[in-house]
Each structure stands twice: as C-alpha cells, then as structure tokens.
Amino acid sequence: MDVSTKTLLIFEDNSTESLPVKTVKFHGTINVLELLNEHKVSINQSCGGNGSCTTCRVIVRSDFRQLMARTEIESDRAQERRFCANERLACQLEIDQSIEIIIP
C-alpha cells in the first residue's frame, strides 16, 4: 500500500508563470473528479461521472505520458471530440502520482 503523499496542483491557465489556484494532497490511487469534488473545486460535470458529457475535461500540464491509460469510455470520447493527448476526463482519470492540471 502506497502511503506517500502526492499533490494535485490546479491551475486556471497554461501560463508557465501562473500560480496554482488550489493544491490538493492525496494518498494512493484516486479518481480526479472525486478528489476535486471532495475538496470543493469547481468543475463542470453533468453526466454524474459516467464519461458521456465530456464537461469535466481537464488539461494535464505535467508529463501526461506517465498517467494511467484512458479507459475505453474516455478513449471513445477523446476520439469523438478530437482531444489532444494531454486532455483527459476528470471522471475517468485515476491518478497515483503528483500531477498538475488546468481546468478550462
């Protein structure tokens, strides 16, 4: 069991000079949307976390290649909406490491 503390840094824009608007600490593996909701971070969401609406889209600022692969649902939505590689659905994204995201 991984008990090390990890950090989710949340930004408003992609400027390298911007400061995070919120820093959230977590342990283990966690769903990004659930973590954001738990810490009362405002993010659009209209399908209840089922991956069908794509309103909880986030942009990963850190090295997105180290993240867990997209779920089948997320892969389908990403292909339909022509997401860039660093665009992810918070409701489908499980993280087990520190990352930086932008909530557009």
NORJO-V74491 format. One line per field, one symbol per residue. phi: phi as a letter, one per 30 degrees, with the letter a starting at -180 (. if undefined). psi: psi as a letter, one per 20 degrees, with the letter a starting at -180 (. if undefined). Layout:
phi: ???
psi: ???
This chain:
phi: .dcddcbcccccbcddcdcddabbcabicbdddddddechcdadabciiciccidcdbcddddddcddddddddedddddchdddccbcedcccbbadbcbccd
psi: pojqprpopprhrjpiiqqqiqppqrqbpqpgggggghjlpppqpijkkijhhjikpqpohaniiirqqqrgghggghggjlqrhjpqphiiopqjrprpqpo.
